[in-house]
Amino acid sequence: MLKYIIPLILFMVLAVFLGIGLNLKPSEIPSPFINKPTPYFSASKLDAPEEKLSPADLKGQVWLLNVWASWCVSCRSEHPVLNSLAQKNVVTIIGLNYKDDSVNALRWLDSLGNPYNTSISDLEGRIGIDYGVYGVPETFVIDKNGLIRHKQTGPVTEQDVQNVLLPLIIKLQAES
C-alpha cells in the first residue's frame, strides 16, 4: 500500500508546482535593478557611429530604453505600439539595438518606422548584460535621476502603455 501512496503524493506535489508555474507571467520577472542607477554605457549611435550616447546625456529627463533587434519577431509585434507612443511625444525613447547588424537594423527602422529619438548599437551584448536583459524585447523606464523605475520583459502592448507606462512616466515627470 505504501508503495502506491508515496508516488501519488509526489505526483500531487509536482502537479501543484506545475499549476503555480503555469500561472506565472514571464513579463513580470522582478528585476534587481529597480530603483538602482542605470548601468553606465557609452555607445555608438546606430545612424551615426562616430557619435556616442551615455546615460549622463539623458540626466534630468524621464526616458525609455527599449532593447530590440531586426531579427526579433516579438520586436516586430511591439513596434507599432512604440511608434504610437513616440507620436504622443511624452517621453524620450532610446533604442538599444541588441546583437544586430547595423545595416539590417537601419533597413528595419526605415521600413517599419523609427519610434526612437536615437538608437544605439550593442553589437556584442555588453550593455544588455549590464542591464540584466534576458532577451529582446525588453523595456526600461528611467527617471530624471537615472534610476531604473520599471522593467518589462517581452513586447510592450497598447494596454501596457495605457495602464503602466504612461501613468508611471507622467508621475516621474511631475517629480522634481
Secondary structure as the mmCIF struct_conf table of DSSP 4:
data_model
#
loop_
_struct_conf.conf_type_id
_struct_conf.id
_struct_conf.beg_label_comp_id
_struct_conf.beg_label_asym_id
_struct_conf.beg_label_seq_id
_struct_conf.end_label_comp_id
_struct_conf.end_label_asym_id
_struct_conf.end_label_seq_id
HELX_RH_AL_P HELX_RH_AL_P1 LEU A 2 LEU A 22
TURN_TY1_P TURN_TY1_P1 ASN A 23 ASN A 23
HELX_RH_3T_P HELX_RH_3T_P1 PRO A 26 GLU A 28
TURN_TY1_P TURN_TY1_P2 PRO A 32 ASN A 35
BEND BEND1 LYS A 36 LYS A 36
STRN STRN1 PRO A 37 PRO A 37
HELX_LH_PP_P HELX_LH_PP_P1 THR A 38 TYR A 40
STRN STRN2 ALA A 43 SER A 44
STRN STRN3 LYS A 45 LYS A 45
BEND BEND2 LEU A 46 ASP A 47
TURN_TY1_P TURN_TY1_P3 PRO A 49 GLU A 50
BEND BEND3 GLU A 51 GLU A 51
STRN STRN4 LYS A 52 LEU A 53
HELX_RH_3T_P HELX_RH_3T_P2 PRO A 55 LEU A 58
TURN_TY1_P TURN_TY1_P4 LYS A 59 GLY A 60
BEND BEND4 GLN A 61 GLN A 61
STRN STRN5 TRP A 63 TRP A 68
TURN_TY1_P TURN_TY1_P5 SER A 70 TRP A 71
HELX_RH_AL_P HELX_RH_AL_P2 VAL A 73 LYS A 88
TURN_TY1_P TURN_TY1_P6 ASN A 89 ASN A 89
BEND BEND5 VAL A 91 VAL A 91
STRN STRN6 THR A 92 TYR A 98
BEND BEND6 LYS A 99 LYS A 99
HELX_RH_AL_P HELX_RH_AL_P3 SER A 102 LEU A 112
BEND BEND7 ASN A 117 ASN A 117
STRN STRN7 THR A 118 ASP A 122
TURN_TY1_P TURN_TY1_P7 LEU A 123 GLU A 124
BEND BEND8 GLY A 125 GLY A 125
HELX_RH_AL_P HELX_RH_AL_P4 ARG A 126 ASP A 130
TURN_TY1_P TURN_TY1_P8 TYR A 131 GLY A 132
BEND BEND9 GLY A 135 VAL A 136
STRN STRN8 GLU A 138 ILE A 142
TURN_TY1_P TURN_TY1_P9 LYS A 144 ASN A 145
BEND BEND10 GLY A 146 GLY A 146
STRN STRN9 LEU A 147 LEU A 147
STRN STRN10 ILE A 148 THR A 153
BEND BEND11 GLY A 154 GLY A 154
HELX_RH_AL_P HELX_RH_AL_P5 GLU A 158 ASP A 160
HELX_RH_PI_P HELX_RH_PI_P1 VAL A 161 LEU A 165
HELX_RH_AL_P HELX_RH_AL_P6 LEU A 166 ALA A 174
#
